[in-house]
Amino acid sequence: MKNQKEKIKKLQRVVWAHYKKNGRRLQWRDTIDPYWIVVSEIMLQQTQVPRVIEKFPEFIKAFPTFRELATASDTAVLRHWQGLGYNRRGLYIKRIAEIVTKNHGGQLPQDRATLERFPGIGPNTAGSILAFAFNLPEIFIETNVRTVFLHHLFPKKIGVTDKELLPLIEEALPKKRARQWYWALMDYGTFLKKQFKNPSRASAHHTKQSKFEGSHRQVRGATLKTVLAGKNHTAESLSELLPFELRKIQQALDELFSEGFIKFTHGRYHN
């Protein structure tokens, strides 16, 4: 146990030192507005930071507050979400805004259990929102945090579970500096990934991401973007505009319609 404490203290020193010298300036770090934090955390769930840096200001400009997002149309939200992928996340943020506005007077609750009942927010996202918006010492884990602890505390072990990591993350967390500590962990984790080939492979939860080019995700995204552009379409008319097989476009249309992303009237798909 003494050896473990020493390792954690060393980890803390390394992380703080890296952050002091190389900490990133990101727009959503320049505020403690809970709305900005919610938007950024949902965006960052499955999208790389450079892409979020590009899209975040546009989204915030279009929908500056929970209340304004809550009253926006789904179509408007999805148009501004284009390019971030996994479009249901854009609708999750809108649903969150509706709940916050209707049930919580426009103020984001500072309660983890309540946040976890919101669409698109699981235990880790709830923890990150509370840490970044309110500086609360909540425990959560994401890919960069995982990378840091695997690299320093499990350098030769494979198949490390998050259950093993969470007590160590809790032990290392400075209770009054949660916000900055997690920023520092994420920045250092990003640095480690550039220095070492895929350090997250040591995690039991590591999965290799499938290729985007030619994938069903690409077909869905391109199909939705084209329909939202304004014209009414059939699967056949879309196949003339998009470089995908008709059957793949039809599958995407069927899914998007059943999930409520698009409408179908008089034989044509539209927003």
Rosetta blueprint (number, residue, H / E / L):
1 M L
2 K H
3 N H
4 Q H
5 K H
6 E H
7 K H
8 I H
9 K H
10 K H
11 L H
12 Q H
13 R H
14 V H
15 V H
16 W H
17 A H
18 H H
19 Y H
20 K H
21 K H
22 N H
23 G L
24 R L
25 R L
26 L L
27 Q H
28 W H
29 R H
30 D L
31 T L
32 I L
33 D L
34 P H
35 Y H
36 W H
37 I H
38 V H
39 V H
40 S H
41 E H
42 I H
43 M H
44 L L
45 Q L
46 Q L
47 T L
48 Q L
49 V H
50 P H
51 R H
52 V H
53 I H
54 E H
55 K H
56 F H
57 P H
58 E H
59 F H
60 I H
61 K H
62 A H
63 F L
64 P L
65 T L
66 F H
67 R H
68 E H
69 L H
70 A H
71 T L
72 A L
73 S L
74 D H
75 T H
76 A H
77 V H
78 L H
79 R H
80 H H
81 W H
82 Q L
83 G L
84 L L
85 G L
86 Y L
87 N L
88 R H
89 R H
90 G H
91 L H
92 Y H
93 I H
94 K H
95 R H
96 I H
97 A H
98 E H
99 I H
100 V H
101 T H
102 K H
103 N H
104 H L
105 G L
106 G L
107 Q L
108 L L
109 P L
110 Q L
111 D L
112 R H
113 A H
114 T H
115 L H
116 E H
117 R L
118 F L
119 P L
120 G L
121 I L
122 G L
123 P H
124 N H
125 T H
126 A H
127 G H
128 S H
129 I H
130 L H
131 A H
132 F H
133 A H
134 F H
135 N L
136 L L
137 P L
138 E L
139 I L
140 F L
141 I L
142 E L
143 T H
144 N H
145 V H
146 R H
147 T H
148 V H
149 F H
150 L H
151 H H
152 H H
153 L H
154 F L
155 P L
156 K L
157 K L
158 I L
159 G L
160 V E
161 T L
162 D H
163 K H
164 E H
165 L H
166 L H
167 P H
168 L H
169 I H
170 E H
171 E H
172 A H
173 L L
174 P L
175 K L
176 K L
177 R L
178 A H
179 R H
180 Q H
181 W H
182 Y H
183 W H
184 A H
185 L H
186 M H
187 D H
188 Y H
189 G H
190 T H
191 F H
192 L H
193 K H
194 K H
195 Q H
196 F L
197 K L
198 N L
199 P H
200 S H
201 R H
202 A H
203 S E
204 A L
205 H L
206 H L
207 T L
208 K L
209 Q L
210 S L
211 K L
212 F L
213 E L
214 G L
215 S L
216 H H
217 R H
218 Q H
219 V H
220 R H
221 G H
222 A H
223 T H
224 L H
225 K H
226 T H
227 V H
228 L H
229 A L
230 G L
231 K L
232 N L
233 H E
234 T L
235 A H
236 E H
237 S H
238 L H
239 S H
240 E H
241 L H
242 L L
243 P L
244 F L
245 E L
246 L H
247 R H
248 K H
249 I H
250 Q H
251 Q H
252 A H
253 L H
254 D H
255 E H
256 L H
257 F H
258 S H
259 E L
260 G L
261 F L
262 I L
263 K E
264 F E
265 T E
266 H L
267 G L
268 R E
269 Y E
270 H E
271 N L
